[in-house]
Each structure stands twice: as structure tokens, then as C-alpha cells.
Amino acid sequence: MLLTTTPQIEGRTIREYKGVVTGETIIGANIVKDFFAGIRDIVGGRSASYEEVLRQAKDTSMQEMADRAQAMGANAVVGIDIDYETIGANGSMLMVATSGTAVVI
């Protein structure tokens, strides 16, 4: 499955548009990670634990979207958009939503 943020794939012709596909992942923040991220914020530096959680959430959302595209008979998704939002009480959860157009190339 070819996944791209561009609306076209250079050198390839889109033969059929299957429709819009999405993937969503909602994850809760872990209190231990929150604690260590807070310390990291005070002393400076990057929060590797949060970065890893963000990567995992994005990968899960992208895979869900690709699976939906494949179920529609597509072999690529073009025009992918990735959105990150905090939701829940006090922004305690993170949502990663992906969307794109399932196509046959």
C-alpha cells in the first residue's frame, strides 16, 4: 500500500478513485510519563516518551486507514492529512486522525 500526502504520484496514473478513508487513534496519557515529561519541561530537553507515544498513535492511525483502503480494493492512499488533537478532561487524551483518498494506481 502506497501512502502519500501528495494528491498525485509522480510517474503513476490514478486509474480509479475509491473514496475517502480515515483512521483514528485515541490514547490516554500515562501518569508516569506525565511526571517525567513535566520534569523534562522544567530542566529542558525533549520528551522521548511522549514522542514515542505520538509516533505509535500516528502509525496505528495510518495502518487503520490503509486497512480500510485495502478493504475497498485500493492499492494507494493519496492526499493524506494527519491531525493531532487533545481531548477529554484537561486534555488528558490525545487523538490522532488521518484521512486521505483511496485510489487504484
N, C-alpha and C positions, 0 to 999 in steps of 0.2 A: 504494500500500500504506500503510495507516494503522497506525502503530506507537505503542503507548501502555503506560505502566506501570500504568494503572488496569485493574481487572477488567472494567469496562464502558465503553461510550462513550455519553456523555450525548446523549440525543435519538435514539439509534440502537438498533435491536433486533438482537441476535445471532441469526441465523437457523439457523446450523449451526456446530458445533464440529468442526474437522478433526483436532486433536491437538496434541501438544507439538512445538515446533520449537526448534532450538538453532543457535547459531553460535559458532565458536571461532576465536581467533586467537592464535598464539604468536609472539612476536617476541624477537629477541636484542638485548641491549644493545650499543650501539656503543662501542668503547673511547674514541673521541674525545669522544663525548657524555658518557661516564662521567667523563672527565678534567675537562671544563668544568663538569659538574654538581658534581663534588667541590669545585672552586674556588668555585663559586656557594654551596655549602653553607657554606664557610669564611667568605666575606665577606657572606653573607646574600642574600636575594632569591629570586625564583622561577626555576626551571629551565625556560625556554621550550622547549628542545629536547626534554626529557622530556615536557612537557605536550603537545607536538605529536605525539610518538610514541604517547602514550596515546590521544589523540583519533583518530589514524589507526587504531589497533588496535580501538578501540570501533566506529568507523564500519564497518570491514571485517567485524567480527563481526555487527553489526546487519544489514548488507547480506546476508551469508550466510544469516542466519536468515530475512530477508524473502524471499530467493530460494527457500528451502525451503518456506516457507508458500505462496508463489505456485504452486510446483510441485504442491502438494496441492490447489489450487483455492481457496485463501483470498484474501481481499482486505484482511485486517487481522490484526494480532497484538496480543493483549491480555495484561495481567499480566506485562509484560516485567521480568525481573530481570537485572542486569548485575553480574558478579563479576570482580574483579581479583585475580590470584594471582601470586606469584613462584615459579618452578620452576627446576630444573636445579641444577648445581653452584654453590654460593654464591649462589643466587637470581639467576643471570645471565640468566634469560629471564623474560619477562612473558607471562602468559596472560590473555586477556580472553574470558570466556564469557558468552553471552547466552542466555536461554531465555524462552519465552512460549507462549501458546496461539494457534494459527492458527484463525481464525474467518471466517465469511462474514457480512457485515452488510448 
